[in-house]
Amino acid sequence: MKKVLSLIILILISSNNVSAGRTFEAIQGDISSLDDPSLTEYILIDFFATWCVPCQISMPELVEVYDILDSKVSMLSISMDTMEDKSDILDFIDEFNSTWIFGWDSTGELNQSYNVFYYPTTVILDKDRTVIKEWTGITTADTILKELDKYVSLDGRFSRNPQIFVLTGMGIFFVLIIIQIVKIRKNNIARI
C-alpha cells in the first residue's frame, strides 16, 4: 500500500511540474522560465560559459543580432557556469554591454533538456519550445538572422560579408590564446 501511495504522489508531483527543464535563474531581466507569457513565439537561446573563448568571440555577433531583432524574437543567453556567485556572469554581461535576458542554469536541467554538449550552442525554439535550428561553435550574426528571417520578417536588414567575421574571429581567437599563454608563463615565472 505504501508503494502504491508513493507512486501516486510521485506521478502527481511530476504532472504538476510541466515546466521541468525549462526554468533557470534570472540574472538580467525578470524572466526565469521558457514558459513565461511575455516571451515571443520564437526564442533564440545562446548557451554559453564565461570561461569559453569561442563564447567570448561570439558575443559581439549576438549583440548585433539583438540590435536587429527589435523585439520580434525573444533572445536569451543562459550561462552554464558552475559557481557559488554570479559575479563572473555579471562581469561578462558588462564586458559586452549586453542588454537582453540572461539566466543561469545552475542545476543543468535546461542544458540537459536541449542536449547541449558544447559551448557556445545557439538554438531557435518554436512556440512549443522545440528546437527548430541549432548551431554549435562560433556563429555569425548573418547566419542567425537569415535563419530567423524564415520565421519572422526582419526586412533583410542584416546583410554583410561573413568572410570579414571569419578573419576577424580567427584573429581574436589567436590573440586570446596568446594572452592566455602569456598569463600562464607569468604565473610560472612568479613561482620560481
C-alpha positions in Angstrom: 0.0 0.0 0.0 2.8 2.4 0.9 4.5 1.7 -2.5 1.2 2.5 -4.4 0.7 5.7 -2.4 4.3 6.8 -3.0 3.9 6.1 -6.8 0.7 8.2 -6.9 2.3 11.1 -5.1 5.3 10.9 -7.5 3.0 10.9 -10.5 1.1 13.9 -9.2 4.2 15.9 -8.5 5.6 15.0 -11.9 2.4 16.0 -13.7 2.3 19.4 -11.9 5.8 20.1 -13.0 5.1 20.7 -16.7 7.9 23.2 -17.0 10.7 20.9 -15.7 13.8 21.6 -17.7 12.5 25.0 -18.9 13.5 27.1 -15.9 16.6 29.0 -15.0 17.8 31.6 -12.5 17.2 35.1 -13.8 20.4 37.2 -13.8 19.5 40.1 -16.1 15.7 40.6 -16.6 12.8 39.2 -14.7 12.2 36.1 -16.8 13.2 32.7 -15.4 11.1 30.2 -17.5 10.8 29.5 -21.2 7.0 29.3 -20.5 6.9 33.0 -19.5 4.0 34.5 -21.4 6.0 37.7 -22.2 8.3 35.7 -24.5 7.7 35.8 -28.2 6.6 32.8 -30.3 10.2 32.2 -31.4 13.1 32.3 -29.0 16.8 32.5 -29.7 18.9 30.9 -26.9 22.7 31.2 -26.5 24.1 28.6 -24.2 27.5 29.8 -23.0 30.1 29.8 -20.3 32.1 32.8 -19.2 35.4 30.9 -19.4 34.7 29.7 -23.0 36.9 31.6 -25.6 34.6 30.9 -28.5 31.7 32.2 -26.4 33.6 35.4 -25.9 34.2 35.7 -29.6 30.5 35.1 -30.3 29.2 37.9 -28.0 29.7 40.8 -30.5 27.8 38.7 -33.0 24.9 38.3 -30.6 24.9 42.0 -29.8 24.4 42.6 -33.5 21.6 40.0 -33.6 19.9 41.6 -30.7 20.1 45.1 -32.2 18.4 43.9 -35.4 15.7 41.7 -33.8 13.9 44.7 -32.3 11.7 42.5 -30.0 10.5 40.3 -32.9 12.2 37.3 -31.3 13.0 36.9 -27.6 16.7 36.4 -27.0 18.2 34.7 -24.0 21.7 33.8 -23.0 21.9 31.0 -20.5 25.2 30.6 -18.6 26.3 27.0 -17.9 29.0 28.2 -15.4 29.3 26.3 -12.1 30.0 28.7 -9.3 28.8 29.9 -6.0 28.1 33.5 -7.0 27.0 35.3 -10.2 29.8 37.9 -10.3 31.6 36.3 -13.2 28.4 36.2 -15.3 27.6 39.9 -14.4 31.1 40.9 -15.3 30.7 39.0 -18.6 27.4 40.8 -19.4 29.0 44.2 -18.6 32.1 43.5 -20.7 30.0 43.1 -23.8 27.3 45.7 -23.0 24.7 43.0 -23.4 21.1 44.1 -22.6 19.0 41.1 -23.4 17.8 38.4 -21.0 20.5 36.5 -19.2 20.0 33.5 -17.0 22.0 30.8 -15.1 21.2 27.1 -15.4 22.7 26.3 -12.0 21.1 22.8 -12.0 22.0 21.9 -15.6 18.3 20.9 -16.3 17.8 23.3 -19.2 21.2 22.3 -20.6 20.2 18.7 -20.4 16.7 19.3 -21.8 18.1 20.7 -25.0 21.1 18.2 -25.2 23.7 20.9 -25.1 27.2 19.3 -25.0 29.4 22.1 -26.4 29.7 25.9 -25.9 28.6 28.1 -27.4 25.4 26.4 -28.6 22.8 28.6 -30.1 19.2 27.3 -30.7 16.0 28.7 -32.1 12.9 27.4 -30.4 9.4 27.5 -31.8 6.1 28.2 -29.9 6.2 24.7 -28.4 9.8 25.3 -27.2 11.1 22.7 -29.6 14.5 23.2 -31.3 14.0 24.1 -34.9 17.6 25.1 -35.6 20.9 24.6 -33.7 24.4 25.8 -34.2 27.5 24.7 -32.2 30.5 26.9 -32.0 31.0 30.5 -33.3 28.1 31.5 -35.5 27.9 34.8 -37.4 25.0 37.3 -36.8 24.3 37.0 -40.6 23.8 33.2 -40.3 21.5 33.5 -37.3 19.5 36.4 -38.8 19.0 34.7 -42.2 17.5 31.6 -40.3 15.3 33.8 -38.2 14.1 35.7 -41.2 12.4 32.4 -42.3 10.1 32.7 -39.3 9.7 36.4 -38.7 10.2 39.2 -41.1 13.4 41.0 -40.4 13.2 43.0 -43.7 16.7 41.9 -44.9 18.4 44.4 -42.6 21.3 42.0 -41.9 23.3 41.5 -45.0 27.1 41.8 -44.6 30.1 39.9 -45.7 30.6 36.9 -43.4 34.2 36.4 -44.6 35.2 39.5 -42.7 33.9 37.9 -39.4 35.9 34.7 -40.1 39.1 36.6 -40.5 38.4 38.9 -37.5 37.1 36.0 -35.4 40.2 33.9 -36.1 42.4 36.9 -35.3 40.6 37.5 -32.0 40.8 33.8 -31.2 44.6 33.7 -31.7 45.1 36.9 -29.7 43.1 35.4 -26.8 45.2 32.2 -26.9 48.4 34.3 -26.9 47.1 36.3 -23.9 46.4 33.0 -22.0 49.9 31.7 -22.8 51.5 34.9 -21.6 49.4 34.7 -18.3 50.5 31.1 -17.8 54.1 31.9 -18.4 54.0 34.9 -16.0 52.4 32.7 -13.3 55.1 30.1 -13.8 57.9 32.7 -13.6 56.4 34.2 -10.5 56.5 30.7 -8.8 60.3 30.3 -9.4 
